[in-house]
Every structure is written in C-alpha cells, then in structure tokens.
C-alpha cells in the first residue's frame, strides 16, 4: 500500500470536495452524498484562505484523505479531516494528522482547537492522541428566518477608502475577545468572491458587533440557509444587548436574502450567549464537542458573546 502525504493543490479541490461529502454523508447515515449540505463548499474557501495548511494523502496514486485548517489571526482551527469511506479503518487520518499539527506549531498560535463528534469514541481518541482534550459542547443551532426590524451596514458596499478603517475596527473588537483573534481575511474573502456578507452593527460611530454570514453557491452555507460562520459582540457592560442586536441583524439579513433558515452555533462555554440564542428561538440541530489543548479555553468563556461552530 503506497501512501504519500503532500500539500493539497488547487487541482485536488473537486476530488477533495467529493471525499468530504461522501465521508460525512456516510457518517450521518445519508444514503445519497449529494444530499449532504446541498450547495455548500467548505473545501474551496478554506484552502483559498490558507493553502499552506491543506494536506492531501494519496493511496496508491489516488487522493484518499484530506485535511484543512482555518486561520483567524492567533487562532488555528483544524478541520475538516476526512477520509474516503472505502478507506476507513486503515489509519489514514492518523497518518495525515501530523502534517496539520506541525503546520499549527509553526504558526505559534495562541489557541488551537477543533470540533468532532461526541458520540464517536474513535474520533475523540484520534484527536486525544495528538494532545487535544474534550471541552464544552458546541451547539449547532437553527431557526426559521423571518423579517425583523433590524439593520446593519454591509461590508461589501463600503467604499474602498473606508474598508481599511473598518477592518481595523473589526480587529480591535475581536482582539478584545481573545488577543490576536482576527477574522478580517475571511470578511475580505466573502466580499471579493460574493459568498455572503459581513454585517457591521454600529452605535455612536463605534463598531458594536460583526457577523460573517455565508450565503449562496460556493459558500459554506447549504442551499436555502444563511450560515453565520463567525459573529461577535463587543464585551463589557451591556454586551448581552449588543449580542441581541447582532442576532436580530443576522435574521433580518437572512430574510432579506430569501433564506428559509438561519444556522449559527456557539460553544456552551459561552453560557449567556447560548441562553440568549435559545430565547431568540434558535434550536439545537446537532451537537459537536470542542477539543483544545489541555486547560486552554481560548474565547470559550462565559463573558464572551460570540458565534462560531468550527465545523
């Protein structure tokens, strides 16, 4: 059995997307892989934003496993790590993982994590063997989108001259959640490729909250959904109210775009944010478990008002 671990190339992306869809559809018991996250692409956007972190594993000359990562400034998130179903239980994920771990180590990230399936001891053991430990559950939540009276400025419609200032304000806000946390590269990518929108909630000339919302073909959102990949409200006094405004703005934008459903997840370590989402009508559709280095919570803390599910 000839195994080669190498960088994931642009030419690999269609095959990588097929493996990702086949692996998750089998895991979740979906007979037709085409029915898994219809219209969504988690491979292309992640590779484009951090191609050096893309890893391919060839088995006898054919792509058999893929690993990618998200880079948000000082934060690295592993995933997806997927193996073609016909090659499960051959140890391929374990063979591929060191390249991802080494890439994260080279970046000297302050916080590194991933999510996996809490109902799968096999997955948990795999990541534990590379030094990760289970932390809090991440609730992937959804609710029907309905028009609500809320508004936000749209990053894609800002004049070029204003974008630099707004990106700096975004970095300042997320740095207050966790030092070095920075999602501005994703915001710029959404705008450049028309994959959704970054919502900006402001008050008195200050950025109060932001949301990176995927929508449409080629994005990470499934057909008919608006997917909030990352969102956060400024901390401190009245942070909970800013978070409520943020949720309303996301829902208003989902309705405006014609999405039937809004999908957003949060780590339950952010206890108040989780409870506010429940009160706003979000309901858990899937549970994942965050795994991080031992004794590192990052921004999964009660005083943080943020949305992301690391899938």
C-alpha positions as CSV (number, residue, x, y, z in Angstrom):
1,X,0.0,0.0,0.0
2,X,1.7,3.2,-1.2
3,X,0.9,6.2,1.0
4,X,2.1,9.7,0.1
5,X,1.3,12.8,2.3
6,X,1.7,16.0,0.3
7,X,0.4,19.6,0.0
8,X,-3.2,19.8,-1.2
9,X,-3.2,21.5,-4.6
10,X,-5.8,23.5,-6.4
11,X,-6.3,20.7,-8.9
12,X,-7.3,18.4,-5.9
13,X,-10.2,20.5,-4.7
14,X,-13.0,18.9,-6.7
15,X,-11.9,15.4,-5.6
16,X,-11.4,16.7,-2.0
17,X,-15.0,18.1,-2.0
18,X,-16.3,14.7,-3.2
19,X,-14.4,12.9,-0.4
20,X,-15.7,15.4,2.2
21,X,-19.3,14.9,1.1
22,X,-19.0,11.2,0.9
23,X,-17.4,10.8,4.3
24,X,-19.9,13.0,6.2
25,X,-23.0,11.6,4.4
26,X,-21.9,8.1,5.4
27,X,-21.2,9.1,9.0
28,X,-24.6,10.7,9.3
29,X,-26.4,7.9,7.5
30,X,-27.4,9.9,4.4
31,X,-27.7,7.4,1.5
32,X,-27.0,10.0,-1.2
33,X,-23.9,12.1,-0.7
34,X,-25.4,14.8,-2.9
35,X,-28.0,15.4,-0.2
36,X,-25.4,16.4,2.4
37,X,-25.2,20.1,2.9
38,X,-26.6,20.7,-0.5
39,X,-24.8,23.6,-2.2
40,X,-22.2,24.2,0.5
41,X,-18.5,24.2,-0.1
42,X,-16.2,24.0,2.9
43,X,-13.2,22.9,1.0
44,X,-12.6,25.7,-1.6
45,X,-12.9,28.7,0.7
46,X,-10.7,27.2,3.4
47,X,-8.0,26.2,1.0
48,X,-8.0,29.6,-0.7
49,X,-7.6,31.4,2.6
50,X,-4.8,29.2,3.9
51,X,-3.5,26.9,1.1
52,X,-0.2,26.1,3.0
53,X,-2.3,24.3,5.6
54,X,-4.0,22.0,3.1
55,X,-2.8,18.4,3.3
56,X,-3.5,15.6,0.9
57,X,-2.9,11.9,1.3
58,X,-2.6,9.7,-1.7
59,X,-3.1,5.9,-1.5
60,X,-1.7,4.0,-4.5
61,X,-1.7,7.2,-6.5
62,X,-5.2,8.3,-5.8
63,X,-6.4,11.0,-3.3
64,X,-7.9,9.2,-0.3
65,X,-7.8,11.7,2.6
66,X,-7.8,15.5,3.1
67,X,-7.1,17.9,5.9
68,X,-7.6,21.6,6.1
69,X,-7.4,24.4,8.7
70,X,-8.9,27.8,9.5
71,X,-6.6,30.7,10.5
72,X,-8.1,33.5,12.5
73,X,-5.1,35.6,13.5
74,X,-3.7,34.0,16.7
75,X,-6.3,31.1,16.5
76,X,-5.9,27.9,14.4
77,X,-8.8,25.5,13.9
78,X,-8.2,22.1,12.4
79,X,-10.8,20.6,10.1
80,X,-12.2,19.1,8.2
81,X,-10.1,16.0,8.3
82,X,-11.8,13.4,6.1
83,X,-11.1,10.0,4.7
84,X,-12.9,8.5,1.7
85,X,-15.3,5.9,3.2
86,X,-13.8,3.0,1.2
87,X,-10.6,3.6,3.1
88,X,-11.9,3.9,6.6
89,X,-10.1,2.0,9.4
90,X,-6.8,1.9,7.6
91,X,-5.2,4.5,9.8
92,X,-5.1,7.2,7.1
93,X,-6.4,10.1,9.3
94,X,-3.7,9.2,11.9
95,X,-1.1,9.4,9.1
96,X,-2.3,12.7,7.8
97,X,-2.7,14.5,11.2
98,X,1.0,15.2,12.0
99,X,1.2,17.5,9.0
100,X,-1.6,19.6,10.3
101,X,-0.3,19.7,13.8
102,X,3.1,20.7,12.6
103,X,1.7,23.5,10.5
104,X,-0.2,24.8,13.5
105,X,3.0,24.6,15.6
106,X,5.0,26.5,13.0
107,X,2.5,29.4,13.3
108,X,3.0,29.8,17.1
109,X,-0.8,30.2,17.6
110,X,-2.0,31.2,21.0
111,X,-5.0,28.9,20.7
112,X,-5.6,25.8,18.6
113,X,-8.7,23.7,18.6
114,X,-11.1,21.6,16.5
115,X,-14.6,20.1,16.8
116,X,-15.6,16.4,16.4
117,X,-18.5,14.1,17.1
118,X,-19.0,13.4,20.8
119,X,-20.9,10.2,20.0
120,X,-17.8,8.8,18.3
121,X,-15.1,7.5,20.7
122,X,-13.0,6.7,17.6
123,X,-12.8,10.3,16.6
124,X,-12.2,11.5,20.1
125,X,-9.4,9.0,20.7
126,X,-7.7,10.1,17.4
127,X,-7.5,13.7,18.4
128,X,-6.6,12.9,22.0
129,X,-3.6,11.0,20.7
130,X,-2.4,14.3,19.2
131,X,-2.7,16.2,22.5
132,X,-6.3,17.6,22.3
133,X,-8.8,17.2,25.1
134,X,-12.6,17.4,25.1
135,X,-14.0,20.6,26.4
136,X,-17.5,22.0,26.1
137,X,-20.3,21.0,23.7
138,X,-20.8,23.3,20.7
139,X,-24.5,23.5,19.8
140,X,-25.1,24.0,16.1
141,X,-28.4,25.8,16.1
142,X,-31.0,26.9,13.6
143,X,-34.3,28.8,13.3
144,X,-36.6,29.9,10.5
145,X,-35.7,33.2,9.1
146,X,-38.4,35.9,9.4
147,X,-38.3,39.6,8.7
148,X,-37.4,41.6,11.9
149,X,-36.8,45.3,12.4
150,X,-33.1,45.4,12.4
151,X,-30.4,46.9,10.3
152,X,-26.6,46.7,9.7
153,X,-24.1,48.2,7.4
154,X,-22.8,45.8,4.8
155,X,-19.0,45.5,4.4
156,X,-19.3,44.7,0.6
157,X,-21.0,48.0,0.0
158,X,-18.4,50.2,1.8
159,X,-16.3,52.5,-0.4
160,X,-12.7,51.1,-0.7
161,X,-11.4,54.1,1.1
162,X,-13.4,53.2,4.2
163,X,-12.7,49.5,4.3
164,X,-9.2,49.8,5.8
165,X,-10.6,51.7,8.8
166,X,-13.5,49.2,9.2
167,X,-11.1,46.2,9.1
168,X,-9.0,47.8,11.8
169,X,-12.2,48.3,13.9
170,X,-13.1,44.6,13.4
171,X,-9.6,43.5,14.6
172,X,-9.9,45.8,17.6
173,X,-13.2,44.2,18.6
174,X,-12.1,40.6,18.2
175,X,-8.8,41.3,19.9
176,X,-10.9,42.2,23.0
177,X,-12.4,38.7,23.0
178,X,-9.1,36.9,22.6
179,X,-5.7,38.5,21.9
180,X,-4.9,38.3,18.3
181,X,-8.2,36.8,17.1
182,X,-8.7,38.2,13.6
183,X,-11.4,37.3,11.1
184,X,-10.8,40.2,8.6
185,X,-9.2,37.9,5.9
186,X,-12.5,36.0,5.8
187,X,-14.5,39.2,5.7
188,X,-12.5,40.4,2.7
189,X,-12.8,37.0,1.0
190,X,-16.6,37.0,1.4
191,X,-16.8,40.3,-0.3
192,X,-14.2,39.5,-3.0
193,X,-16.0,36.3,-4.1
194,X,-19.6,37.2,-3.4
195,X,-20.1,34.3,-0.9
196,X,-22.2,36.2,1.6
197,X,-21.9,39.3,3.6
198,X,-20.2,40.8,6.7
199,X,-22.7,42.7,8.8
200,X,-21.5,45.7,10.8
201,X,-23.6,46.8,13.8
202,X,-22.6,50.3,14.9
203,X,-23.6,52.8,17.6
204,X,-22.3,56.3,18.0
205,X,-19.6,55.8,15.4
206,X,-18.2,52.7,17.1
207,X,-18.4,49.1,15.9
208,X,-20.5,47.2,18.4
209,X,-20.7,43.8,16.7
210,X,-20.0,42.0,13.4
211,X,-21.1,38.9,11.7
212,X,-19.6,36.9,8.8
213,X,-22.6,35.4,7.0
214,X,-22.2,32.8,4.2
215,X,-25.0,32.6,1.6
216,X,-25.3,31.2,-1.9
217,X,-23.5,28.7,-4.1
218,X,-19.8,28.3,-3.4
219,X,-20.1,29.4,0.2
220,X,-20.2,27.3,3.3
221,X,-24.0,27.7,3.6
222,X,-26.3,24.9,2.5
223,X,-29.0,25.7,-0.1
224,X,-31.7,27.9,1.4
225,X,-29.7,28.7,4.5
226,X,-27.8,31.7,5.8
227,X,-24.8,30.4,7.8
228,X,-23.3,32.6,10.4
229,X,-19.7,31.3,10.4
230,X,-18.5,33.8,12.9
231,X,-20.1,36.7,14.8
232,X,-19.3,38.6,18.0
233,X,-20.5,41.5,20.1
234,X,-18.2,43.9,21.9
235,X,-17.7,42.8,25.5
236,X,-18.2,44.8,28.7
237,X,-21.3,46.5,30.0
238,X,-24.5,45.8,28.0
239,X,-22.7,43.2,25.9
240,X,-25.8,41.0,26.1
241,X,-27.9,43.7,24.4
242,X,-25.3,44.1,21.7
243,X,-25.5,40.4,21.1
244,X,-29.3,40.5,20.9
245,X,-29.0,43.3,18.3
246,X,-26.5,41.1,16.4
247,X,-28.8,38.1,16.3
248,X,-31.7,40.3,15.0
249,X,-29.5,41.8,12.3
250,X,-28.4,38.3,11.1
251,X,-32.1,37.2,11.0
252,X,-33.1,40.4,9.1
253,X,-30.4,39.8,6.6
254,X,-31.3,36.2,6.2
255,X,-34.9,37.2,5.4
256,X,-33.7,39.9,3.0
257,X,-31.6,37.3,1.1
258,X,-34.6,34.9,0.9
259,X,-33.1,32.3,3.1
260,X,-35.6,30.0,4.7
261,X,-33.3,29.2,7.7
262,X,-30.5,30.8,9.7
263,X,-27.8,28.5,11.1
264,X,-25.5,29.5,13.8
265,X,-23.6,27.7,16.5
266,X,-22.0,28.6,19.8
267,X,-19.8,26.8,22.3
268,X,-21.8,26.3,25.5
269,X,-18.8,27.6,27.5
270,X,-20.2,31.0,26.4
271,X,-23.2,30.3,28.7
272,X,-25.1,33.6,28.4
273,X,-24.7,33.8,24.6
274,X,-26.1,30.2,24.3
275,X,-29.0,31.1,26.5
276,X,-29.8,34.3,24.6
277,X,-29.8,32.3,21.3
278,X,-32.3,29.8,22.8
279,X,-34.5,32.7,24.0
280,X,-34.3,34.1,20.5
281,X,-35.8,30.9,19.0
282,X,-32.7,29.1,18.0
283,X,-32.9,25.3,18.5
284,X,-30.0,22.8,18.5
285,X,-29.9,20.6,15.4
286,X,-26.5,19.0,16.1
287,X,-24.0,18.7,18.9
288,X,-20.3,18.7,18.4
289,X,-17.6,18.8,21.1
290,X,-14.7,21.3,21.1
291,X,-11.3,19.8,21.6
292,X,-8.4,22.0,22.6
293,X,-5.0,21.7,24.3
294,X,-5.4,20.9,28.0
295,X,-6.5,23.8,30.2
296,X,-7.0,26.2,27.3
297,X,-10.4,27.7,26.9
298,X,-9.5,30.4,24.5
299,X,-12.6,32.5,23.9
300,X,-15.0,29.8,25.0
301,X,-15.7,31.7,28.3
302,X,-19.0,32.9,29.9
303,X,-18.3,36.6,29.4
304,X,-17.8,36.1,25.6
305,X,-20.7,36.8,23.2
306,X,-19.7,35.1,20.0
307,X,-21.0,32.6,17.4
308,X,-18.9,30.0,15.6
309,X,-19.0,26.2,15.5
310,X,-15.6,25.3,13.9
311,X,-17.1,22.7,11.6
